[in-house]
Amino acid sequence: MIRLEHAARRGFRVVAAALGVTMVGTTLPTPLYPALQHRLGFDDLTVTVLFASYAIGVLAALVLLGRISDVIGRRPVLLAALACAALSALAFLAWPGVTGLLIGRVLSGLSAGMIAGTATAALVELEPEGDQAHAGLVATAVNMLGLGCGPLLSGLLAAFGPAPLIAPFAVHLALVVLTAVGVWFVPQSRRPGSGTRLRIDWPTLPREVRPIFPAVSAVMFACFAMFGLVAAIEPAFLAKLLHVSSPALSGGVVFGMFAGSAVSQVATRRLPAPAALTAGCAGAIAAVCGFALALVSGSVAALVIATVAVGLGHGVAFRAAVALIGARSPVDQRGGTMSSFFVVVYLGISAPVVAAGRAAGIWGLRVAGIGFTAVVALLLLLALGVLLRANAR
């Protein structure tokens, strides 16, 4: 019994590390986009298309393979996700053109799509004390910290390293390989049953989850749309509107948003999930409005503060959303249910950001950014109204 508990505890940590390392690779190019634009000669719309190609890879994995870990077990899917992350890094290293960037971003998206729901489900099952709330908190916090460490790592290496467009991907490749070795020895947290068979299927949405899914999805769609804007275009806001071109600073600002999300998740872990979701939605509205005011005023300090505030509001809501959906999901459908949730998340990250890139080409970055934040704030207001009525009932 003690040996099994020790194995589960070690597996829990390794799975968390695999999730974090994979997510590092998904945001690694963020502070490098201005330098890549200068070297390869593409515009802001191409930046958003590159970002959306990552989301397309995520959605393809979630839709086609959303419940595969429920059938074949968690470990093979975790290893496949890490393999895609390694291939993504190799694409960036071996093919330094727009085509290579697109291929690398799609592979990065596939890795994130395979690991997001699978690692979350595995953490719930490997949690040594059986504490689902703790497992959900670790999953969301590690997810956000991984996403935040990507731009911080590449920004620092680009600013102070000898090979700014090579070193970040080489370092990430080494981290992926080391993590994959650890995952190879993780015990299977779920094994296929006697009647299961491997098939491509749509992510599932069990009857138990359906009553809460629309309101939760609306909040997360809007929050992640704002996250997508910052991750894809904030370096351009800093460089072209505010004349701050340091990759270390732009990477640090984006890291601040993701770190704010992780910190707020931990700080509000004892707040009941329904109340936390409402509070996070309200906080996100205030942060989005502050972001718009920062673009209007042209203040670097205001933009940095608003970016971190976006992360704080997002984290409270994200932790609550995962806890609510995880608690309602049947055990044998948990991987598919979490994949359905992440489909909404990555739709929020992708489509609105491409629209923002298109709008920037027509009306300019400042107007597109302000218009984008206005739409996000309106959606959050509508979702907040639904949550307040639900809580009242």
N, C-alpha and C positions, 0 to 999 in steps of 0.2 A: 504493500500500500504506500509506504513512504517513498519507494523507488518510483512508483507511478506518479505520485504527486510531484516529485522532483522533476521528472521528465515533462510533466505538463507545465510546470513553472518555467523550465528552460525553453520549452516550445513556445510558450506565450511570449517570452522576450524576443525570441528569434523571429517569430511572425510579425511582431511589432516593428522590429528592425527592418524586415523585408518590405513592409508597407512604407516605412519612412524613406528608405533608400530609393524605392521605385518612384515615389512622389518627388524626390529631389530632382530626378531626371526630367520630370514633366515641365518644370519651370526653369530649368537651367539656362535656356537661351534668352530669357526675358531681358536682362540688362545688356545682352550682346546685340540686340536688334539694331540699334543705331549704327554700330560699327559694321554689321553685316549689310545694312542698307548702303552705307558709304562704299563698301568694297564691291558689292554686287549690283548696286544701282536700282533697287526696287523701292516702291512707294509704301505709304502707310496702309493702303488697302491690302497689299501683299502681306504685310505683317499680320493683319487680322485674319487673312486667309490661312497663313501658316498656323496661327493659333487655332483656327477652326478645324484645320486638318487633324490636329491632335484630338479635338473633341469628336470628330468623325470616327477616328480609331477607337476612342472610348465607347461611343455609342454602338459601333459594330460589335465590339466584344460583349457589351452588356446585353444587347438584343439577341445575338446569336448564341452566346455562351453563358448567359446570365445564370442558369441553374446547373451548369455542368459540374460544379464542385459538389452539388447535392447528390450527384450520381456517381462520380468516379473518386470522390474524396477531395479534401482541401489541398494536400501537399502537391499533387501533380499540377494543379492549376497555378499554385504559387510559383513553382519552378518554371512553368511556361511563361508566366508574367515576367519573371526575372530574365528569361531568355530574350524576350522581346525588348526589355529595357537595355540589355547588352547589345543587341542588334541595332537599336536606335543610336546608341553612343558610337558604334562602329560606322553607321551611315554618316553621322556628322563628321567623323574623323576622316573617312575615306572619300567622301563625295562633297566637297565644300562649295556647292552651288545651290541654286534655288531648288532644283530637283532633289538633290540630296537632303536639303532641309525639309522638304515636303515628306519624303520617305521616312526620315528620322522622326518627324512629328507624328506621323500616322502610327509608326511602331511604338512610339512613346505612349500614344493614346491607347493602343491595344494593351500595353502592359498595365496601364492604370485601370482600364476597364476590367481586365481579368482579376486584378488584385483587390480592387476596392471592396466589392461585396464579399469575395472569398475570404480575405483577411479579417474583415469585420466578423463574419460568421465563425471563423476559426478562433478568434480571440474570445468570443463568447463561450465557445465549447472548451477552450483550454484554460480559462480562468481558474486558478487553483481552488478558490473558495466558492466557485459557482456564482459569483456576483456579476450578473448581467449588466447592471448599471456601470460598474467599474470597467468592465470590458468595453462597453460602448464608449465610455469617456476616453479610454486609452486609444481606441480606434480613431475617434475623431480628432483628438489632440495630436496624435502621431501623424495623421494625415495632414493636418494643417502645418505642423512643424516641418515636415518633409517638404511640403510645397514652399514654405518660407525659406528653408535653407538652400534651395536650388538657386534662386537669384542672388542670395548673399554669397554663396560659394563662388559662383561664376563671376559676380561683380568684383570680389576681392582678387581672384586670380587674374581677371582681365586688367585690373588697375595696377597690380603689383607683380604679376607673374611674367615669365619670359615669352609665353606663347598664348596670348589672350583668347584666341579662338580655337585652341587645341587642348590646353591644360584642363579646362573644366570637364570636358567629355572624357578625357583620359582618366582623371581622378574618379569620375562617376563609374566608369567601366570597372575599375579596380574594386570599388565598393560593392557593385552588383555581384561580381564573381565571388567575393568573400562571403556575402550574404547567402548566395545560392548554396555554398558549401554547408552553411549552417542549416538551411531549410531542408537539405537532403536528409538530415538526421532527425528532423522533427517528427514526432509520432502523428499518425493520422488521427485527426480529431473526429472525423466522420468517415465511415466505410460504407460502400454501396450495399444495399439490402439484396435479398435474393431475387426480388422481382424487378429490380431496376435495370434499365438499359440506356446506353449512351445515345442521345439524339440531340439535334439542334432544336431549341425551343425558345419561345418568347419568355421574357421574365414574367414571373407570376405575381399576382396581386390577390392574396387570399381574402376570403370574406371577412375575416376578423379585422383586417387592416383598412378596408374600404371606407368606413365612416370618417376616419381621420385623415385619409390620404390627400384629398383636394386642398384643404387649408394648409397642411404641412408643405405640400408641393408648391403652392403659390408663394409662400414665404421663401422657400429654398431657391426656387427659380429666380426670384428677384435678387436675393442676396448673392447668389453665384454669378448672376449677370454683372453685378457690380464688381465682383472679384475678377471676372474675365476682363472687364474694361481696364482695371488697374494692372493686371498681369500682362496684358497685351500692349497697352498704349501708354501707361504712365511714364515709361522712359521717354517716349516721344513728347508727352506733355512737358516734362522737365527740360528736355533738350531744346525743343522748338518754341515753346511758349515762355518758359522761365529761364532759358539759356544756362541750364545746368547739365553738363554733358558727362559727368563722372560716372562710369559704370558701377563703381563701388557705392556711390550715393544712391543711384537709382535702384541697385540691388538691395541696399539696406532699407530703403523706403518700402519696397515690396515685401521684404522680410518682416518689417514692422507690422504690416497688415496681417500676415499669416500668424506671426507670433502673438499679436493681439487676440486673434481668434483662439489660439491654443490656451493662452492665459485666462481668458474669460470663461472658457469651458471648465477649466479646473476651479476657478474662483466661484462658479455658480453650480458646482456639482451637487450640492445639497438642496438646491431650489427645485421644487416639483416641476416635472417636465412641462405640463400645460402652462404654468405661470412663466417658466423660463422662455418658452416659445413666444409668448405674448411680449415679454420684456425685451427679448432679442429683436423682435420685429420693430418695436417702438424705437429702440436704440439705433437700429439700422436706418430708419427714416431720418432721424436727426443727423446721423453721420453722412448720409447721401446728400442732404441739404447743405451741410457744411462743405462737402466736396465741391458742389456747384458754386458756392460762394467763393471758395478758394480759386476756382478757375476764373471767375469774374474779376476778382481783385488782383490776380497775378502774384499772390504771395506764396513763396516756397514754404515758409513755416506753416501757413494755414493748410496747404495741401498735404504736408507731412502729417499734421495732427489729424486732419480729416481721414486720411488713408488708414492710420492706426485705429481711429474710431470705427471705420467701416469693419475692420477685423474684429473689434470688440463686440459689436452688435451681432455680427455674423456668427461668432463662436457660441454665444449664448443660445441662439436659435438653432444652430446646427447640432449641438450636443443634445438639446431637447428633442429635435426631430428624430435623430437616430435612436434615442432612448424610447420614444413613443412607438416607433415602427418596430424596433427590435422586440419590445415587450409584447406587442400584439401578434407577432409572426409565429406560426407553428414551426416547430423544430425542423421538420422534414422539408420545409419550404423557405427556410430563413435566407439561404444564399440567393435564391431567385427573387425573394421579396426585396432584399437590400439592393440587388441589381436594378429592380424596377425604380427604386428610390433614386439611385445614381443616374438612371436614364434622364430623369427630370433635372437633376443637378447639372449634367453636362449639356443638356439642351439649353439650359440657362446660360452656361458659359459660352456656347458656340454661336448660335444664331444671332442673338442681339449684338455681339461684338463685331461680327461681320457687317451688320447693318451700320454700326457706329463707324467702321472703317470706310464704308461707302459714303456715309454722310460727311466724313472728314474730307474726302476727296472733292465733294461738291461745295460744302459751306465752310470748311476749315476745321481744324482740331478743336478750337475753343467752343465754337457753336455746337459742334457735334457732341462734345463732352457734356455741355450744359443740357442739351436736349435729351441725351441718354439718361442723365441723372434724374431729370424731371419724370421721364416715363417709369423708371425704376421706383421712384418715390411714390408715384400714383399707384402702382401695383402693390407696393407694400402697405399703403394706406387701405386699399380695398381688403387685403388679406388681414390686416389688423382688425378691421371691422368685423370680419367673419369670426376671428378668434375671440374677440370680446363678447360677441353674442353667444358663442359656444360655451365660454367660461361662465357666462351668466346663467345659462341653462343648467 
